[in-house]
Amino acid sequence: MQNKDKTQLLRHIFIDQKIREGMASGQYANCASMAQEYEVSTKSIMRDIDYLKNQCDVPIAYDSSKKGYFYSEKNFKMPAININAGDLFAITIAEKVLKQHQNTPIYQKLKSVFKRIEESLPEKVSIHPAWINNRITVIEGHTTRIIPEVWAITAEALQRGRTLSVLYRKPNEEPEWSRIDPYHLVNFQGEWYLIGHCHLRKRLLTFAVSRIKEAKILTSGFQIPADFDFKEFSSQRFGIFSGKESYRVKIFFPREQAPYILEREWHPSQKISKNDNGSLIFELTTNHLLEIKQWVLSWGAGAEVLEPEKLRLEIKKELSKALDRYKVQDKR
């Protein structure tokens, strides 16, 4: 089924739901009320109702006294959706995964879409979704809190191509007002980031949306440069942050760690060389060393940076500081 057909089907499900709710409550739904709730034009709802009446023989009638629609056949039911067990399983899993984004306003909107789908399922289906709640769990990552108003304003500025004025607070620093031309929103490990041109620093930067404390849409607009491509922009990242200089990183992993390295793709540019004793040499190209440094440190003694020398020295310095910290603790 094409995306257009799927969108139309969801509207038909919504219209059926609103008509039934109106008949039950006595407050009939009309084109204007349904269009406002579903966030589409009144003409879209009118076209859907005409289609249902004339092409699908749905007994929709209009009550002028109640200014809304009802079914002239009380026992009428919309045709069941053709859905198999695999489709239902995928829908239910998707709803669980969606919970990882509860800190954004899009969660409630998408949750309502899933509810419409669930309510429209046929009565007889080969698999009941209840078992999934007891047998499958999606463990949420560590997410940050986003101010709903900030999210809404950021999304609107992104959509309209308007410059943002934001009060941004870096860790351990005082908040600072900046003007940003928003280019792209990206989610990484539970955190939402805004990629945009910073007027203050006159270059493209990455901003954590959770660190934006206030946001205002300015009247000035902007054009995203024709040569900006997010995939290209992020191709050399090892994480979310990027820089101007490119580094070829080479890391040694002993035999004990080799299975864990081999079972994942850590970076598009990665290259792995196997040694005769089972150890590995892991290579990649990145333009920022902070997150690759944190990743190497997470392996403890199970990883050794071979190149570049700059990263190797930073790792040694960090490990030395950590060791000194434990020595101080032992003396207490």
VENMO-V972713 format. One record per residue. N is the residue number from 1. PHI is phi as a letter, one per 20 degrees, with the letter a starting at -180 (NA if undefined). BURIAL is + if it has 24 or more other C-alpha atoms within 12 Angstrom, else -. Layout:
n/phi/burial
N/PHI/BURIAL
N/PHI/BURIAL
This chain:
n/phi/burial
1/NA/-
2/f/-
3/g/-
4/f/-
5/f/-
6/f/-
7/f/-
8/f/-
9/f/+
10/f/+
11/f/+
12/f/+
13/f/+
14/f/+
15/f/+
16/g/+
17/f/+
18/f/+
19/f/+
20/f/+
21/f/-
22/f/+
23/f/+
24/f/-
25/e/-
26/n/-
27/d/-
28/f/+
29/e/+
30/c/+
31/f/+
32/f/-
33/f/+
34/f/+
35/f/+
36/f/-
37/f/-
38/e/+
39/m/-
40/c/-
41/f/-
42/f/-
43/f/-
44/f/-
45/f/+
46/f/+
47/f/-
48/f/+
49/f/+
50/f/-
51/f/-
52/f/+
53/f/-
54/e/-
55/d/-
56/d/-
57/l/-
58/e/+
59/f/+
60/e/+
61/c/+
62/d/+
63/d/-
64/f/-
65/f/-
66/e/-
67/l/-
68/a/+
69/e/+
70/b/+
71/e/+
72/f/-
73/d/-
74/f/-
75/e/-
76/f/-
77/c/-
78/f/+
79/g/-
80/f/-
81/f/-
82/f/-
83/c/-
84/d/-
85/f/-
86/f/-
87/f/-
88/f/+
89/f/+
90/f/-
91/f/+
92/f/+
93/f/-
94/f/-
95/f/+
96/f/+
97/f/-
98/g/+
99/f/+
100/f/+
101/d/+
102/f/+
103/e/+
104/c/+
105/f/+
106/f/-
107/g/-
108/f/-
109/f/-
110/f/-
111/f/+
112/f/-
113/f/+
114/f/+
115/f/-
116/f/+
117/f/+
118/f/+
119/f/-
120/e/+
121/f/+
122/f/-
123/f/-
124/d/-
125/c/-
126/f/-
127/b/-
128/e/-
129/f/+
130/f/-
131/f/-
132/f/-
133/f/-
134/e/-
135/d/-
136/c/-
137/c/-
138/d/-
139/e/-
140/f/-
141/f/-
142/e/-
143/d/-
144/d/+
145/e/+
146/d/+
147/f/-
148/g/-
149/f/-
150/f/+
151/f/+
152/f/-
153/f/+
154/f/+
155/f/+
156/f/-
157/f/+
158/f/+
159/f/-
160/e/-
161/m/+
162/d/+
163/f/+
164/d/+
165/d/+
166/c/+
167/e/+
168/d/+
169/c/-
170/f/-
171/g/-
172/m/-
173/c/-
174/f/-
175/f/-
176/b/-
177/f/-
178/b/+
179/d/+
180/c/+
181/e/+
182/f/+
183/d/+
184/b/+
185/d/+
186/b/+
187/d/+
188/c/+
189/l/-
190/n/+
191/d/+
192/e/+
193/c/+
194/d/+
195/e/+
196/a/+
197/e/+
198/e/+
199/f/-
200/f/-
201/e/-
202/l/-
203/b/-
204/f/+
205/c/+
206/d/+
207/d/+
208/f/+
209/f/+
210/f/+
211/e/+
212/e/+
213/e/+
214/b/+
215/b/+
216/c/+
217/e/+
218/e/+
219/f/-
220/f/-
221/d/-
222/b/-
223/d/-
224/f/+
225/g/-
226/f/-
227/e/-
228/e/-
229/c/-
230/f/+
231/f/-
232/f/-
233/f/+
234/d/+
235/f/+
236/d/+
237/f/+
238/d/+
239/p/+
240/d/+
241/e/+
242/c/+
243/c/+
244/e/-
245/e/-
246/d/-
247/c/+
248/e/+
249/d/+
250/c/+
251/c/+
252/e/+
253/c/+
254/f/+
255/g/-
256/f/-
257/e/-
258/g/+
259/g/-
260/f/-
261/f/+
262/f/-
263/e/-
264/c/-
265/e/-
266/e/-
267/a/-
268/g/-
269/e/-
270/f/+
271/c/-
272/d/+
273/d/-
274/e/-
275/e/-
276/f/-
277/e/-
278/n/-
279/f/+
280/c/+
281/d/+
282/d/+
283/c/+
284/b/+
285/d/+
286/b/+
287/d/+
288/b/+
289/e/+
290/g/-
291/f/-
292/f/+
293/f/+
294/f/-
295/f/-
296/f/+
297/f/+
298/f/-
299/e/+
300/l/-
301/f/-
302/e/-
303/b/+
304/c/+
305/f/+
306/e/-
307/b/+
308/f/+
309/f/-
310/g/-
311/f/+
312/g/+
313/f/-
314/f/-
315/f/+
316/f/-
317/f/-
318/f/-
319/f/-
320/f/-
321/f/-
322/f/-
323/f/-
324/f/-
325/f/-
326/f/-
327/f/-
328/f/-
329/f/-
330/f/-
331/e/-
332/f/-
